[in-house]
């Protein structure tokens, strides 16, 4: 892959597991030489380490603004990922902006890791 990758993962699914998975996938992609932006990681750090909660609408608006500056959207396919309203909005925005979308299954990318809590 080349360009900036926007890594999308449903964060509210299971916050800690989503954060851990996002970090592992981001790390793997970066070790392959990619530039990766992952809002779920940023959100988790701001929320849990700084203690600031950002309103959902403001967060989605922020994420869509970041997405439009990326070259590829990579969706992490985990349980129920397709039910995330935020991810649906990101996918629609990627389509409107002409940003290609790829799908990543963490069990294939990072074998041997349990994706269950």
N, C-alpha and C positions, 0 to 999 in steps of 0.2 A: 504494500500500500504506500501511497505517497500523499503528501499534503497533511492537513490537520484533521485528525479523527475526533469526532464528537461521540463519546461513548455514552450510550443511553441504557439505563437499567431501572426497573421499577423500584424506587427507593422505599415507598411505604409498604411494600410487600412484606418484608421482614427486615427492618432497618439495619440491624447489625450484620446479618448475613449478606444483605445487598451491598453494604459498605465493604465488607471483607472480599466479596466476589469482585466488586468494581476495582478494588486495589490490586487484586491478583491479575485480573485481565489487563488493567492499565499497565502494570509492571511488565507483563509478558509482551504487550504491544510495543512498549517503550524499548525493551531490550532488543526488539527486532528492528529498532531504528526509527520508529514512528513517533510523531508528535501527537499527544493525546490530551484531550480536554474532557473531564468527567464531572459534570455538575453534582452527581450524587456524592462524590468524595468531598467536594467543597461544602455542600449542604450539611453533611454529617459533621464535619469539623466545626463549622460555624455553630451548628445547633448544640453539639455535645461537648465541645472543648471550650468554646467561648461563651456559651450559654445564651445565645441570641437565636430566637426563632423568627423566621421570615415568613410573612403572610404568603399563602399559596399562590395567589394571583401575581404578586410581585416576583416570586421565585420563578414561576412559569415564564413571565415576561422577560426576566433576566436570561433564562435558559434559551429562549427562542432567539434573543438577540445574539447570544454567543453562537448558537447553531448556524445562523446565517453567514457567519464568517469562517465556517469550517468547510472542508472539501468532501468529507465522507461522514455519514452517520452510521455508527456501528451499534446495533441493538443486541444486548445480551439477552438471550432466550432462556429465561428461567420460569418456573411455575407461574402460571397466570399472568405472564408479562403482557399479554394482549388485552387485559382488562384495565390497565393503567390509563386513566384519562389524560395524564400528563404525557405519557408516551405516545398516545394517539395524537395529541396536539403537536408533539415534536415530529412525528412521522408526516402529518399533514403539512407542516411548515417546511420540512425537508423537500417534499414533493413540490410545493409552491416555489421554492428557491432553486429547484433543479439539482438538489444534492442527492447523489446516489446513496442507497441504503444497503448495508450488508448485515447479515445476522450471524451472531457468534454464539455457539453452544459451549458454555464453559467446560462441560464434561468432556468434550472433544479437544478443546484447546489446552486444557489443563487436566489430563487424565490422572486418576488416582486420588483426587480430592473429593471429599463428600460435599454435596451441595444441599444437604439437609441440616436443619438446626438440631 
